[in-house]
């Protein structure tokens, strides 16, 4: 599963805001496969003059995982270890 959000809005001729968001929840048929990620990134921009723009943003990203990659391999065959 995965969901993404990207919305922006101008606030008149001199300002704008934007929000990016992400959520993913992976799962598998084996025990302990988990992934689960989420992130958010809001930003804002303001035009201060003819050649000056102020931008501010924040990013928060979390990735909690125990990813089961199956049987490890070595030289194209399943590993003995």
Secondary structure, DSSP 8 states (H G I E B T S, - for coil): -EEEEEEEEE-TTSEEEEEEEEEE----SSTT----EEEEEEEEEEEEETTEEEEEE--EEEE-------S-EETTEE---
